[in-house]
Amino acid sequence: MPKEDIPEWQIRRLAAMGCTVHQIGFGHLPEDNRKLPAIQALADSLGVELELTAPGAFGVSGPYANEEARSRFMKAIEHASLLGIPVVRTGYGRLNVKTSRFNRSIPVRDHLESLVPSLQEAGRIAAAAGLDLAVENHCDFTGREMQYLFDKTDMPNVGAALDTANGFTVFCDPQDDIEALAPYTFTTHMKDMVIVDMPVRGYIPMIAQGCGLGEGHVDLSRTIDLLVKHSPRAEGLHLLIEPGWMTWNPNRDRLEQEHEYFDNGIRYLKELLDEKVKDSEEFQ
């Protein structure tokens, strides 16, 4: 499928599954900006709100300044404006030790401080376009450490893209991340993971792996309660389903399993939200 056709296909498919929000990958948009309004119109017609990934935020200035990164970020901001998207998401961690709290060449607090200039500049760029900038806890720092970063950045349009299970990747209880980041959350990745025995000798005896929503160790019910109570964007907050590091059945079609994962996840979240609404009405 040509790259420029992917967003339309995804939006139609997600709408058919009952989704009301879609995160578009930066690399999936057409090169011709004149085609973007048609994507927005399609999403609007199907009742699907859009989000966009905005890579490069931590390269716009400061000690990690990179012209290519800045260019990508500026392009993403331009795309978001043309698509009428209110919030873009970004992240620092690149799924490695170097871009994480485990980089032994720099103390964690100094590492966080080094990110402030670029995040403030990225926040100013986003604000000039009327956008919120949400930073994901992306396998790099704990929620408490991300909280420190947001407090140091101190900008009303810079907040969190809360991933509910990524705490496992930095050996932190995800519930601690959720509690710390709920007051900063602009958008989410609703993810669940389960702790299992590690079958390979020489590694830690238990590891986290992806699972269906509600089947793991993340308390998603309490997560929603905390977001309703504390998120500055609680009304209309995007709950985007994302799989963790899944172990798919090699004897079954991968795409079929992915469809089942999302279909079950959508059903789970809808039932959970309906239950919350019912409980709230009964309480009143």
C-alpha positions as CSV (number, residue, x, y, z in Angstrom):
1,M,0.0,0.0,0.0
2,P,1.4,3.5,-0.9
3,K,2.4,5.5,2.2
4,E,0.0,8.3,1.4
5,D,-2.9,5.8,1.5
6,I,-2.1,4.4,4.9
7,P,-3.8,7.1,7.1
8,E,-7.1,6.8,5.2
9,W,-7.1,3.0,5.5
10,Q,-6.3,3.2,9.2
11,I,-9.0,5.8,9.9
12,R,-11.6,3.8,8.1
13,R,-10.6,0.5,9.7
14,L,-10.5,2.0,13.2
15,A,-13.8,3.7,12.8
16,A,-15.3,0.4,11.8
17,M,-13.9,-1.2,15.0
18,G,-15.5,1.5,17.1
19,C,-12.5,3.7,17.8
20,T,-12.9,7.5,18.2
21,V,-9.2,8.5,18.1
22,H,-6.2,7.6,16.0
23,Q,-2.5,8.3,16.5
24,I,-0.9,8.9,13.1
25,G,2.8,8.0,12.8
26,F,4.9,11.0,11.4
27,G,6.3,8.8,8.6
28,H,2.9,7.8,7.4
29,L,1.7,11.1,6.1
30,P,1.8,12.1,2.4
31,E,4.6,14.4,1.3
32,D,2.1,16.7,-0.4
33,N,0.6,18.9,2.3
34,R,-2.3,19.7,0.1
35,K,-3.6,16.1,0.8
36,L,-3.8,16.6,4.5
37,P,-7.1,18.5,4.7
38,A,-8.8,15.4,3.0
39,I,-7.4,13.2,5.8
40,Q,-8.8,15.6,8.4
41,A,-12.2,15.7,6.6
42,L,-12.4,11.9,6.5
43,A,-11.6,11.6,10.2
44,D,-14.1,14.3,11.1
45,S,-16.8,12.6,9.0
46,L,-16.2,9.3,10.8
47,G,-16.0,10.8,14.3
48,V,-12.3,10.0,14.7
49,E,-10.1,12.5,16.5
50,L,-6.4,12.6,15.4
51,E,-3.1,12.7,17.2
52,L,0.4,12.9,15.6
53,T,3.8,11.7,16.6
54,A,6.3,14.6,16.6
55,P,9.8,13.2,16.6
56,G,12.9,15.4,17.2
57,A,11.7,17.5,20.1
58,F,14.8,16.9,22.1
59,G,17.0,17.9,19.2
60,V,15.6,21.4,18.6
61,S,18.2,23.1,20.8
62,G,20.3,22.5,23.9
63,P,23.2,20.0,24.3
64,Y,21.5,17.5,21.9
65,A,20.7,20.0,19.2
66,N,20.5,18.4,15.8
67,E,19.4,20.2,12.6
68,E,17.8,17.1,11.2
69,A,15.8,16.5,14.4
70,R,14.7,20.1,14.5
71,S,13.6,19.9,10.9
72,R,11.5,16.8,11.6
73,F,9.9,18.4,14.6
74,M,9.0,21.6,12.7
75,K,7.5,19.5,9.9
76,A,5.4,17.5,12.4
77,I,4.1,20.8,14.0
78,E,3.2,22.1,10.5
79,H,1.4,18.8,9.7
80,A,-0.5,18.9,13.0
81,S,-1.6,22.5,12.4
82,L,-2.9,21.6,8.9
83,L,-4.7,18.6,10.3
84,G,-6.3,20.5,13.1
85,I,-4.7,18.3,15.8
86,P,-4.6,19.8,19.3
87,V,-1.9,17.7,20.8
88,V,1.3,16.1,19.4
89,R,3.3,13.5,21.2
90,T,7.0,13.0,21.4
91,G,9.6,11.1,23.5
92,Y,13.2,11.1,24.5
93,G,14.2,7.5,25.0
94,R,15.3,5.4,22.1
95,L,15.0,2.0,23.7
96,N,18.6,1.9,24.7
97,V,20.7,2.5,27.8
98,K,22.3,5.7,26.5
99,T,19.0,7.5,26.4
100,S,17.8,6.3,29.7
101,R,18.3,6.7,33.5
102,F,20.8,3.8,33.3
103,N,23.4,5.8,31.3
104,R,26.3,5.6,33.8
105,S,28.2,8.5,32.2
106,I,25.8,11.1,33.6
107,P,23.8,11.3,36.9
108,V,20.1,10.9,36.5
109,R,19.3,14.4,37.8
110,D,22.0,16.0,35.4
111,H,20.6,13.9,32.6
112,L,17.1,15.3,33.2
113,E,18.4,18.9,33.5
114,S,20.2,18.5,30.2
115,L,16.8,17.9,28.5
116,V,15.1,21.1,29.8
117,P,16.4,23.6,27.2
118,S,15.3,21.5,24.3
119,L,11.9,20.7,25.8
120,Q,11.3,24.4,26.6
121,E,12.2,25.4,23.0
122,A,10.0,22.6,21.6
123,G,7.2,23.8,23.9
124,R,7.5,27.3,22.6
125,I,7.4,26.1,19.0
126,A,4.3,24.1,19.8
127,A,2.6,26.9,21.7
128,A,3.2,29.3,18.8
129,A,1.1,26.8,16.7
130,G,-1.5,26.6,19.3
131,L,-0.6,23.0,20.2
132,D,0.0,21.0,23.4
133,L,3.2,18.9,23.5
134,A,2.9,15.6,25.3
135,V,6.1,13.7,26.2
136,E,5.9,10.0,26.7
137,N,7.6,8.1,29.5
138,H,9.4,6.1,26.8
139,C,11.5,3.5,28.4
140,D,13.9,6.2,29.7
141,F,12.9,7.6,33.1
142,T,10.5,6.8,36.0
143,G,7.3,8.8,36.4
144,R,8.7,10.7,39.3
145,E,11.7,11.7,37.2
146,M,9.5,12.7,34.4
147,Q,7.5,14.8,36.9
148,Y,10.8,16.6,37.8
149,L,11.4,17.3,34.1
150,F,8.0,18.8,33.6
151,D,8.3,20.9,36.7
152,K,11.7,22.3,35.6
153,T,10.3,22.9,32.1
154,D,7.4,24.7,33.6
155,M,5.2,25.4,30.6
156,P,1.4,25.0,30.6
157,N,1.3,23.4,27.1
158,V,4.0,20.8,27.9
159,G,2.8,17.6,29.7
160,A,2.8,13.9,29.6
161,A,1.8,11.2,27.1
162,L,1.2,8.6,29.8
163,D,2.2,5.1,28.9
164,T,0.5,2.9,31.6
165,A,3.0,0.0,31.4
166,N,6.3,1.5,30.4
167,G,7.3,1.7,34.1
168,F,8.2,-2.0,33.8
169,T,11.0,-1.1,31.3
170,V,12.8,1.0,33.9
171,F,12.2,-1.4,36.7
172,C,9.5,0.8,38.3
173,D,6.0,-0.1,39.5
174,P,3.8,1.3,36.7
175,Q,1.3,2.5,39.3
176,D,3.9,4.8,40.7
177,D,4.3,6.3,37.2
178,I,0.6,6.7,36.8
179,E,0.2,8.4,40.1
180,A,3.1,10.8,39.4
181,L,2.1,11.6,35.8
182,A,-1.7,11.8,36.0
183,P,-1.6,15.5,36.9
184,Y,0.4,16.2,33.8
185,T,-1.3,13.9,31.3
186,F,-2.5,15.3,28.0
187,T,-2.9,11.9,26.2
188,T,-2.2,8.2,26.9
189,H,-1.1,4.8,25.7
190,M,-3.3,2.3,27.5
191,K,-1.1,-0.7,27.8
192,D,-1.0,-3.8,30.0
193,M,1.9,-6.1,30.7
194,V,2.2,-9.3,32.8
195,I,5.2,-10.5,34.8
196,V,6.2,-14.0,33.8
197,D,9.1,-16.4,34.7
198,M,12.2,-15.9,32.6
199,P,13.0,-19.3,31.0
200,V,16.5,-18.3,29.9
201,R,19.3,-18.7,32.5
202,G,21.6,-15.8,33.1
203,Y,18.9,-13.1,33.2
204,I,16.7,-11.8,36.0
205,P,14.2,-14.5,37.0
206,M,11.0,-12.6,36.1
207,I,10.3,-10.3,33.1
208,A,7.4,-8.3,31.8
209,Q,5.7,-9.1,28.5
210,G,2.8,-7.7,26.7
211,C,-0.8,-9.0,27.2
212,G,-4.4,-8.0,26.5
213,L,-5.8,-5.1,28.5
214,G,-7.0,-6.3,31.9
215,E,-4.9,-9.5,31.8
216,G,-1.8,-8.1,33.4
217,H,-0.4,-6.3,36.4
218,V,-1.4,-2.7,35.4
219,D,-4.5,-1.5,37.3
220,L,-6.3,0.2,34.4
221,S,-9.4,0.8,36.4
222,R,-7.6,2.8,39.0
223,T,-5.6,4.5,36.2
224,I,-8.9,5.9,34.8
225,D,-10.0,7.0,38.2
226,L,-6.7,8.9,38.7
227,L,-6.9,10.5,35.2
228,V,-10.5,11.6,35.7
229,K,-9.5,13.2,39.0
230,H,-6.1,14.7,38.2
231,S,-5.5,15.1,34.4
232,P,-5.7,18.7,33.2
233,R,-7.2,17.3,30.0
234,A,-9.5,14.8,31.6
235,E,-12.5,15.8,29.5
236,G,-12.1,14.2,26.2
237,L,-8.8,12.6,27.1
238,H,-7.5,10.2,24.4
239,L,-7.2,6.6,25.6
240,L,-5.0,5.1,22.8
241,I,-4.6,1.3,23.0
242,E,-1.0,0.1,22.4
243,P,0.3,-3.5,22.7
244,G,3.4,-4.1,24.9
245,W,6.1,-6.4,23.8
246,M,3.8,-9.2,22.8
247,T,4.6,-12.9,22.2
248,W,2.5,-13.7,19.2
249,N,1.6,-17.3,18.3
250,P,4.0,-18.2,15.4
251,N,1.5,-20.8,14.2
252,R,-1.2,-18.2,13.6
253,D,-1.5,-15.2,11.3
254,R,0.2,-12.2,12.9
255,L,-2.3,-9.6,11.6
256,E,-5.2,-11.7,12.7
257,Q,-3.8,-11.8,16.2
258,E,-3.2,-8.1,16.2
259,H,-6.8,-7.5,15.1
260,E,-8.0,-9.7,18.0
261,Y,-5.8,-7.8,20.4
262,F,-7.3,-4.4,19.5
263,D,-10.8,-5.7,19.1
264,N,-10.7,-7.1,22.7
265,G,-8.9,-4.0,24.0
266,I,-11.6,-1.7,22.6
267,R,-14.3,-3.8,24.1
268,Y,-12.5,-3.9,27.5
269,L,-12.1,-0.2,27.6
270,K,-15.6,0.6,26.6
271,E,-17.0,-1.8,29.2
272,L,-14.7,-0.3,31.9
273,L,-15.7,3.2,31.0
274,D,-19.4,2.3,30.9
275,E,-19.0,0.8,34.4
276,K,-17.4,4.0,35.6
277,V,-20.3,6.1,34.2
278,K,-22.9,3.8,35.8
279,D,-21.2,3.9,39.2
280,S,-21.0,7.7,39.0
281,E,-24.7,8.0,38.2
282,E,-25.6,5.7,41.0
283,F,-23.4,7.6,43.4
284,Q,-25.2,10.9,42.5
